[in-house]
């Protein structure tokens, strides 16, 4: 069985913040983190799970059906 890194609670918290805030910029401000670090955490989570979790349209982020 291939090795799959585990997702972290921090990645899930960041995903929740992005969804609740409606985008990366607002979530970054709420969490006092950079947009880049949030984007990286969500991208890594999506890679680990093998699914696209967010769809970004303009400045808004929406959950996918996954």
C-alpha positions as CSV (number, residue, x, y, z in Angstrom):
1,X,0.0,0.0,0.0
2,X,1.5,3.4,-1.0
3,X,2.4,5.9,1.7
4,X,-0.1,8.7,2.1
5,X,0.7,11.6,4.4
6,X,-1.9,12.3,7.0
7,X,-3.8,15.6,7.0
8,X,-3.5,17.8,10.0
9,X,-6.1,19.4,12.2
10,X,-4.6,22.8,11.2
11,X,-5.3,22.1,7.5
12,X,-8.9,21.3,8.3
13,X,-9.2,24.5,10.4
14,X,-7.8,26.6,7.6
15,X,-10.2,25.0,5.1
16,X,-13.1,25.8,7.5
17,X,-11.9,29.4,7.9
18,X,-11.7,29.9,4.1
19,X,-15.2,28.5,3.6
20,X,-16.7,30.5,6.5
21,X,-15.0,33.7,5.5
22,X,-15.8,33.2,1.8
23,X,-12.2,33.5,0.6
24,X,-8.5,33.3,1.3
25,X,-8.0,37.1,2.0
26,X,-10.7,37.3,4.6
27,X,-9.6,34.0,6.3
28,X,-6.0,35.1,6.3
29,X,-6.9,38.3,8.1
30,X,-9.0,36.4,10.7
31,X,-6.3,33.8,11.3
32,X,-3.4,36.4,11.2
33,X,-1.7,34.3,8.5
34,X,-0.6,35.0,5.0
35,X,-2.9,34.1,2.1
36,X,-0.1,32.1,0.6
37,X,0.2,29.9,3.7
38,X,-3.5,29.3,3.7
39,X,-3.5,28.5,0.0
40,X,-0.5,26.1,0.5
41,X,-2.2,24.3,3.4
42,X,-5.5,23.8,1.4
43,X,-3.6,22.7,-1.7
44,X,-1.6,20.1,0.4
45,X,-4.8,18.8,1.9
46,X,-6.4,18.5,-1.5
47,X,-3.4,16.6,-2.7
48,X,-3.4,14.3,0.3
49,X,-7.0,13.5,-0.1
50,X,-6.9,13.3,-3.9
51,X,-9.9,15.5,-4.4
52,X,-10.6,19.2,-5.1
53,X,-12.3,20.7,-2.1
54,X,-12.6,24.3,-3.1
55,X,-13.5,26.1,-6.3
56,X,-12.2,29.7,-6.5
57,X,-14.2,32.2,-8.6
58,X,-12.8,35.7,-8.5
59,X,-12.1,36.4,-4.8
60,X,-14.6,33.9,-3.5
61,X,-14.0,30.3,-2.5
62,X,-16.7,27.7,-2.7
63,X,-16.9,24.1,-1.5
64,X,-17.1,21.5,-4.3
65,X,-19.4,18.5,-4.1
66,X,-16.4,16.4,-2.9
